[in-house]
Amino acid sequence: MNIIRKILRISVAAAIITGIALMCAVVVITDPNVNIGGLPDFDAAPLEKISDTREIYDADGKLVCKIGGNGRLYADYSELKPETVNAFLSIEDSRFFEHGAVDVQRILKAAATDILSGSAKEGASTITQQLVKNTYLSPEKTIMRKIKEVRLARAVEKDMSKDEILGLYLNSLYFGNNIYGIETASRRYFGKTASEITVGESALLAAMINNPGKYDPISRPENAEKRRKLVLRRMLELGHLSDNDYELACAPINPVSTRINGNVFFGYAAKETASDKIFTALDGNIQKIIESALSETEGREFVSKVIVTDCKSGKTVAAASNTFSDIAGLKRSPGSTIKPLICYAPALENKIITPITPLLDAQTDFGGYSPKNYPNKFHGWVTAENALSMSLNVPAVKLLDMNGMNKSKALCEKLGIEFSENDNGLALALGGMTNGVDLLPLCRAYSVIAAGGKNIISKESAYLLSSMLMKCASSGTAKALNGLGVAAKTGTVGTAEGNTDAYCIAYNGRYVVGVWCGATEGYLPEGLTGGEMPTSICAEIFKNSALQCGAVEKPNTIVTVEIDANELELNHRIVAASSATLPKDRISAEFSIYNMPGRKADEDLFFGKYENFDIVDGFTD
């Protein structure tokens, strides 16, 4: 018996010594002041980036938000209500201000609970540990990752105050659906800033972070409400709420169900300048209009984005998307929206075409490249205006070829479109770019056209191109915009299996509205083209009086000439009607006085020299 007791005493003593040794080893290994190979040294930069804030102002000079160095909306900890902070503390780390980087008391309690229950469900991570895990480490569950977590957490607690840590934590939390930070979550679910949310709303956000998918208040409202009540009960038990406040906070709340994201505007603003104070042209009224119009895409299995720019300044007026993913700057193939910029604008500038110039839309082989239309149909002789309105591919490729690749790209680059060094094939006329282009540069390029060329192209070319695009909006691929007095161009990108991208870019004399729908995986729903949903969204936006600002200004160097319709139709020649041409054989067409049709018999009725007018068809070798 004595031997057994002796063995037990020795075993207990050994266990205690081993335990103490292990604890000492853990303390040493996790001490950030001890250099140990393979374990990370503390670098405050990732945390400082979160709080490296900049201010964004709207068109009226009003501060609308702060944004961190990570590009996400930021809430100042000092401006949050105490009950909002307490909601998170109560459910995640109620002793946060009492313990260090690690809560030993909570670890022992969790271990005891796990042993008694025969499970390993109790967590004991402090808020500091959670912050470190979310900022520095991968989600893998290993002993080494836990050691790194504790080591970094101790360094953070040594380097920063509790308030600083808590502020960083709240601004880095993940709430599901690509929503990061309490400011974005508050705006998403309640349409308020984080400093404005109530106790009940704060409890809902605190409830979500344990498992954002399980406690999503939109898709899993019952789960979310049950967890929210748990947060409120903990707040009551810890003395953060009175009985009366608890009862009031338990009243039902209705989170905003829309998934439309207006914060994409701020993402663009932050990417465009490094300034600490960012003054934008944000128009709150137009922002609401586009968010409402974009709701047509809500819940659909594709990503959408709308941007509105001011024609004269080129500044962004509003922007929204149907995802909280960061798609500010996302580049995709522009499809046929590039045609006016790289094919028709240079052709007008180089006096190769006028809107009524006849072009042959027929099967053509460009040195091994043989583009087709959608559907697989050719239309024979068409005017340049109709070719653009119907978005025909062969005429567009012919014009790019005749303009010359270098000249066309140079002009397009002046309009703000960037190309890869590999973008040298004629497929460029149809949007075949290596890297693609973001919607914002496209809108700004169209802003130049809408504003009369801005000395990048002539005012005559800009007006005539706009006139051609107005036909696209009245009877072409963007005919859903008919009657709204806008110019427009659609674009659709896809393969025989399905479409991947669909665009509509429309404008009047003041605003450009660009709409993009794109498949992140696979294809868009069958039948979704640029002329469908993107154009209907544009129409919904331009129906609002706030955007109805008149047509593109017509220069006094643009004149209307009556053309002999028979010559145009039968001989594919543009000849000014003579006094002998019957009224039924006349059609009116607009021209720049610098690029006129052939001479007519009664010259005394018209002015100008017309030798520089060319009839166009064919392509260069």
Secondary structure, 3 states (H helix, E strand, C coil): CHHHHHHHHHHHHHHHHHHHHHHHHHHHHCCCCCCCCCCCCCCCHHHHHHHCCEEEECCCCCEEEEECCCCCEECCHHHCCHHHHHHHHHHHCCCCCCCCCCCHHHHHHHHHHHHHHCCCCCCCCCHHHHHHHHHHCCCCCCHHHHHHHHHHHHHHHHHCCHHHHHHHHHHHCECCCCCECHHHHHHHHHCCCCCCCCHHHHHHHHHHCCCCCCCCCCCCHHHHHHHHHHHHHHHHHCCCCCHHHHHHHCCCCCCCCCCCECCHHHHHHHHHCCCCEEECCCCHHHHHHHHHHHHHHCCCCCEEEEEEEECCCCCEEEEEECCCCCCCCCCECCHHHHHHHHHHHHHHHCCCCCCCCEEEECCCCECCECCCCCCCCCCEEEEHHHHHHCCCHHHHHHHHHHHCHHHHHHHHHHCCCCCCCCCCCHHHHHCCCCCCECHHHHHHHHHHHHCCCECCECHHHHHHHHHHHHHHHHHCCCHHHCCCCCEEEEEEEEECCEEEEEEEEEECCCEEEEEEEECCCCCCCCCCCCCCHHHHHHHHHHCCHHHCCCCCCCCCCEEEEEEEHHHHHHHCCCEECCCCCCHHHEEEEEEECCCCCECCCCHHHCCCCCCCCCCCCCCCC
